[in-house]
């Protein structure tokens, strides 16, 4: 990038003179545009003029590009017409918020760096970086006032701060325009849900809605679970009912119940109506419990096995519950009537022979609470016995759910 002709900034491109075949000036560059469906980084059009007399230069009409100007090899220019498939760099990117996929944060674009690619049939420019640091601020302040080559020399004393174009995710609220501009959410879907949640919480309501409408429902569910209840409610209320139901179905029953409890009753009912029968029934049951009771705090994602299960049988059973293994630390034994018999720490399985009955690994006493137990008593039990999980039983002694240490930690934070 030390070569004067090897790169160009958007602040330098704007105001650059455009010359025809005879070296006569046709106008100044006012904007440039990508057509992402055709190429994700190449500038496809240059816009010159202004007002009612804007003209368009196609990339294949350019002979050369440098700080000295744009020289054409074909001067048959056409009037500019707004094109929904164009991403205009000044109008749609400069000074706009975008998501930095590597830094996992929302940033504002202050300039753009292009790579000038030379070829026998003419030069073209491709976006390589989005600039967000002090260097780009300096260029903006000097734009049109200080010669670009002098600005380049001065800026070398400031460390560059930019984001590779392929790591950027553009925020676009209009789902139809997202399709036309070929805007993908793959960068966002690869993020940790907690990082994506932090990003989304920085955005406006419209931008939040746009992201949740278009990302994968499973990713959306994991991200929503990391957010504060009031933000969850705001997002679910903004979505189409069908999309909201898809996301809620992917959430853990406990998280889903908490989110629905924050909504207006009618909105909650509309979402439930769109859900599949099984998760809907489970959620409706959880919503019946008081929020500060054991029933309101418990999660229904657990592994319960027959009381005669062996270690080998338990290991086989765990393979059928891969989706919750990451957060699993306890197995439960129940009798033929689904009544709780014992709770076995998962770690004990790894030091026991396969033929060992799980019952032999169970602690002498199983600490549990009923669904109506109050919140402060639950926290006392976790503290007194250093629990990781606390089984919850219903009036008949049947295992109804489990309260995890994570839930208790969340309660303590709220206090």
C-alpha positions in Angstrom: 0.0 0.0 0.0 3.0 2.3 -0.1 2.6 2.7 -3.9 0.8 5.9 -4.6 -1.3 4.1 -7.2 -1.9 1.0 -5.2 -4.8 2.2 -3.1 -7.4 4.9 -2.8 -9.6 6.2 0.0 -13.3 7.2 -0.5 -12.4 10.7 0.8 -10.0 10.9 -2.1 -12.3 9.4 -4.7 -15.0 12.0 -3.9 -14.2 15.1 -5.9 -11.8 13.2 -8.2 -11.9 14.6 -11.7 -13.2 12.5 -14.5 -11.7 12.9 -18.0 -12.9 11.8 -21.4 -10.8 10.3 -24.3 -9.4 13.7 -25.2 -8.5 14.6 -21.7 -11.4 17.0 -21.2 -13.0 17.2 -17.8 -16.4 15.7 -17.6 -17.2 16.3 -13.9 -16.3 15.3 -10.4 -17.1 12.0 -8.6 -19.9 12.5 -6.1 -20.6 8.9 -5.1 -19.8 5.3 -6.1 -21.7 2.1 -5.8 -21.4 -1.6 -5.5 -23.8 -4.1 -7.0 -23.3 -6.9 -4.5 -25.3 -9.5 -6.5 -22.7 -9.1 -9.2 -19.5 -8.6 -7.1 -19.2 -8.2 -3.4 -16.4 -5.7 -3.3 -15.8 -4.2 -6.8 -17.1 -0.6 -7.4 -19.5 -1.1 -10.2 -20.6 2.5 -10.9 -19.2 6.0 -10.4 -21.7 8.9 -10.1 -20.7 12.3 -11.3 -22.5 15.6 -11.5 -25.3 16.3 -9.1 -28.9 17.5 -8.7 -31.0 16.5 -11.8 -27.9 15.9 -14.0 -26.2 12.9 -12.4 -24.4 10.6 -14.8 -23.2 7.0 -14.3 -19.9 5.6 -15.3 -19.6 1.8 -15.4 -16.4 0.2 -14.1 -15.7 -1.3 -17.5 -15.6 2.3 -19.0 -12.5 3.2 -17.0 -9.0 3.2 -18.4 -7.1 4.3 -15.3 -7.7 5.5 -11.7 -5.2 7.4 -9.5 -5.0 10.5 -7.4 -4.6 12.4 -10.7 -8.1 11.5 -11.8 -10.2 8.9 -13.6 -9.5 8.6 -17.3 -12.1 6.8 -19.5 -11.8 4.5 -22.4 -15.5 4.8 -23.2 -17.3 8.2 -22.7 -20.8 7.1 -23.6 -22.3 8.0 -20.1 -25.9 7.4 -19.1 -28.2 9.3 -16.8 -28.2 8.0 -13.2 -31.4 6.2 -12.1 -31.9 5.0 -8.6 -31.3 1.2 -8.5 -32.4 -0.9 -5.5 -29.6 -3.3 -6.2 -26.9 -0.7 -5.7 -25.1 -0.1 -2.4 -24.1 3.6 -2.7 -21.0 4.2 -0.6 -21.8 7.8 0.4 -25.5 7.5 0.9 -25.6 3.9 2.3 -22.2 3.3 4.0 -20.4 6.5 5.0 -21.2 7.6 8.5 -23.5 4.6 9.0 -23.4 2.1 11.7 -22.2 -1.4 10.8 -21.2 -4.5 12.8 -17.6 -5.4 13.2 -17.7 -9.2 13.1 -14.2 -9.7 14.4 -14.3 -7.0 17.2 -18.0 -8.0 17.9 -19.2 -4.5 18.2 -21.1 -1.7 16.5 -18.9 0.9 14.8 -19.5 3.9 12.6 -17.9 4.2 9.1 -15.7 7.3 8.6 -13.9 6.2 5.4 -13.3 3.3 3.0 -10.1 2.0 1.6 -10.0 0.6 -2.0 -7.4 -1.5 -3.7 -6.6 -0.3 -7.2 -6.3 -3.3 -9.5 -4.6 -2.7 -12.8 -5.4 -4.8 -15.9 -4.7 -4.6 -19.6 -8.3 -3.6 -20.3 -8.4 -1.0 -17.5 -8.3 -0.3 -13.8 -10.9 -1.2 -11.2 -11.2 -0.5 -7.5 -12.3 -3.0 -4.8 -13.2 -2.3 -1.2 -10.6 -3.9 1.1 -11.2 -2.1 4.5 -13.8 0.0 6.3 -12.0 2.7 8.2 -13.1 3.7 11.7 -10.0 5.3 13.4 -8.4 8.7 13.8 -6.6 8.4 10.4 -9.9 8.5 8.6 -11.2 11.4 10.8 -8.1 13.3 9.7 -8.8 12.6 6.1 -12.4 13.7 6.5 -11.3 17.0 8.1 -8.7 17.6 5.3 -11.0 16.5 2.5 -11.1 19.1 -0.3 -8.8 21.5 1.7 -5.4 19.7 1.9 -3.9 17.9 -1.1 -4.4 14.1 -0.7 -0.7 13.3 -1.1 0.2 15.6 1.8 -2.6 14.1 3.9 -1.2 10.7 3.3 2.3 11.8 4.6 0.8 13.4 7.7 -1.4 10.4 8.6 1.5 8.0 8.9 2.1 9.3 12.4 -1.4 7.8 13.4 -1.9 4.1 13.8 -4.4 2.7 11.3 -7.7 1.4 12.6 -9.9 -0.5 10.1 -12.0 -3.6 9.5 -11.6 -6.0 6.6 -14.6 -5.7 4.3 -15.3 -9.4 4.6 -15.7 -9.0 8.4 -18.3 -6.3 8.1 -22.1 -6.8 8.4 -24.2 -4.0 7.1 -27.4 -3.2 9.1 -30.4 -2.8 6.8 -33.9 -2.6 8.3 -35.8 -3.3 5.1 -35.8 -7.1 4.5 -36.5 -6.7 0.8 -33.6 -4.4 0.3 -31.4 -6.8 2.3 -32.2 -9.4 -0.4 -31.5 -7.0 -3.3 -28.2 -6.0 -1.8 -27.3 -9.6 -1.0 -26.7 -8.8 2.7 -25.9 -12.0 4.6 -26.1 -12.6 8.4 -23.5 -15.4 8.3 -21.0 -13.2 10.3 -23.6 -12.7 13.0 -24.6 -16.3 13.1 -21.0 -17.4 13.8 -20.8 -15.1 16.9 -21.2 -16.3 20.5 -24.9 -15.5 21.5 -23.7 -13.3 24.4 -21.6 -11.2 22.0 -24.4 -10.9 19.5 -26.8 -10.0 22.3 -24.5 -7.1 23.4 -24.4 -5.9 19.8 -28.2 -6.0 19.3 -28.9 -4.2 22.5 -26.9 -1.2 21.1 -29.1 -1.0 18.0 -32.4 0.9 17.4 -35.6 -1.1 17.6 -36.0 -1.2 13.8 -32.4 -2.6 13.4 -33.0 -5.2 16.1 -36.1 -6.4 14.4 -34.3 -6.6 11.1 -31.6 -8.8 12.5 -34.0 -11.1 14.3 -36.3 -11.4 11.3 -33.4 -12.7 9.2 -31.0 -14.7 11.4 -31.4 -18.4 12.0 -34.2 -19.1 14.5 -31.9 -21.2 16.7 -29.3 -18.5 16.8 -32.0 -15.9 17.5 -33.3 -18.0 20.4 -29.8 -18.4 22.0 -29.2 -14.6 21.6 -32.6 -13.7 23.0 -31.9 -15.8 26.0 -28.9 -13.7 26.8 -30.9 -10.4 26.9 -32.7 -8.5 29.6 -36.5 -9.4 29.9 -37.6 -5.9 28.7 -35.5 -6.2 25.6 -36.7 -9.7 24.9 -40.3 -8.4 25.1 -39.6 -5.5 22.8 -38.0 -7.7 20.2 -40.7 -10.4 20.3 -43.5 -7.8 20.1 -41.8 -6.2 17.0 -41.6 -9.5 15.0 -44.2 -11.2 12.9 -46.1 -13.7 15.1 -45.0 -16.7 13.1 -41.3 -15.7 13.3 -41.6 -15.0 17.1 -43.2 -18.4 17.6 -40.3 -20.1 15.7 -37.8 -18.4 18.0 -39.6 -19.2 21.2 -39.9 -22.8 20.2 -36.0 -23.0 20.0 -35.6 -21.4 23.4 -35.4 -23.5 26.6 -38.8 -23.8 28.1 -37.8 -21.8 31.2 -36.3 -18.9 29.1 -39.3 -19.0 26.8 -41.7 -18.8 29.7 -39.8 -15.9 31.2 -39.9 -14.1 27.8 -43.6 -14.6 27.3 -44.4 -13.5 30.8 -43.1 -10.1 29.9 -45.4 -9.7 27.0 -48.9 -8.3 26.8 -51.3 -11.2 27.4 -52.8 -11.1 23.9 -49.3 -11.0 22.3 -48.3 -14.0 24.4 -51.4 -15.9 23.4 -50.9 -15.1 19.7 -47.4 -16.5 19.8 -48.5 -19.6 21.7 -51.2 -20.2 19.1 -48.6 -20.4 16.4 -46.4 -22.9 18.2 -46.3 -26.7 17.9 -48.5 -28.6 20.3 -45.8 -30.1 22.5 -43.7 -27.0 23.3 -46.9 -25.0 23.6 -48.4 -27.3 26.3 -45.1 -27.2 28.2 -45.0 -23.5 28.1 -48.6 -23.0 29.1 -47.9 -25.2 32.2 -44.9 -23.2 33.2 -46.8 -19.9 32.8 -49.3 -21.0 35.4 -46.8 -20.8 38.2 -46.0 -17.7 40.1 -42.8 -16.0 38.9 -41.1 -16.1 42.3 -42.0 -19.7 43.1 -40.0 -22.9 42.4 -42.4 -23.7 39.5 -41.7 -20.2 38.0 -38.0 -20.7 38.3 -37.6 -24.2 37.2 -36.4 -25.5 33.8 -38.0 -28.6 32.3 -34.9 -29.7 30.4 -33.4 -32.5 32.4 -32.7 -36.2 32.1 -34.8 -38.6 34.2 -34.1 -42.4 34.1 -35.8 -45.5 35.5 -34.5 -46.3 39.0 -32.9 -49.6 37.9 -30.7 -47.9 35.2 -27.0 -48.8 35.2 -24.0 -46.6 34.5 -23.7 -48.1 31.0 -27.5 -47.5 30.4 -27.1 -43.9 31.5 -24.2 -43.3 29.2 -26.3 -44.6 26.3 -29.3 -42.5 27.3 -27.2 -39.3 27.4 -26.5 -39.7 23.6 -30.2 -39.0 23.0 -29.9 -35.7 24.9 -27.0 -34.1 23.1 -28.8 -30.7 22.8 -28.7 -30.2 26.6 -25.4 -32.0 27.6 -23.5 -28.7 27.7 -25.4 -27.6 30.7 -26.1 -31.0 32.3 -24.5 -31.9 35.6 -27.1 -34.1 37.3 -29.2 -37.2 36.4 -32.4 -38.0 38.1 -33.9 -41.4 38.9 -37.7 -41.8 39.0 -40.0 -44.8 39.7 -42.7 -46.2 37.5 -45.0 -43.3 38.6 -42.4 -40.7 37.7 -41.8 -39.9 41.4 -38.4 -38.6 42.2 -36.1 -41.3 43.8 -32.6 -39.8 43.6 -30.3 -37.2 42.0 -26.9 -38.4 40.8 -24.0 -36.0 40.0 -23.0 -36.7 36.4 -19.3 -36.7 37.4 -19.8 -39.9 39.5 -20.5 -41.9 36.3 -17.0 -41.6 35.0 -15.4 -43.4 37.9 -17.9 -46.3 38.1 -18.0 -49.6 36.2 -20.7 -49.9 33.5 -22.7 -52.5 35.4 -23.0 -50.3 38.5 -26.6 -49.4 39.3 -27.1 -45.6 39.4 -28.9 -46.0 42.7 -25.6 -47.0 44.3 -24.0 -43.6 43.2 -26.8 -41.5 44.7 -26.3 -39.4 47.8 -28.1 -40.6 50.9 -30.4 -37.6 50.9 -31.9 -35.9 47.9 -32.6 -32.2 48.5 -35.7 -31.1 46.7 -38.5 -28.6 46.8 -42.2 -28.5 45.7 -43.4 -26.3 42.9 -44.9 -23.7 45.3 -41.7 -23.2 47.3 -40.7 -19.5 47.7 -37.7 -17.9 46.1 -35.8 -16.9 49.3 -36.0 -20.5 50.6 -34.6 -21.8 47.3 -31.6 -19.5 47.6 -31.0 -20.6 51.2 -30.9 -24.2 50.0 -28.4 -23.5 47.2 -26.2 -21.6 49.7 -26.4 -24.2 52.5 -25.8 -27.3 50.5 -23.6 -25.8 47.7 -26.0 -27.1 45.1 -25.6 -27.0 41.3 -29.2 -28.2 40.7 -32.3 -28.5 42.8 -35.1 -30.8 41.7 -38.7 -29.6 41.9 -41.6 -32.0 42.5 -45.3 -31.5 42.1 -48.1 -32.3 44.6 -47.9 -36.0 43.8 -44.1 -36.2 44.3 -43.4 -36.4 40.5 -40.4 -34.7 39.1 -41.6 -31.5 37.5 -38.4 -29.6 36.7 -35.0 -28.5 38.0 -33.6 -25.2 39.2 -30.0 -24.5 38.3 -27.3 -22.4 40.0 -27.4 -20.1 37.0 -30.9 -19.1 37.8 -30.0 -18.4 41.4 -27.1 -16.3 40.3 -29.4 -14.3 38.1 -31.8 -13.8 41.1 -28.9 -12.5 43.2 -27.8 -10.1 40.5 -31.3 -8.7 40.4 -31.2 -8.0 44.1 
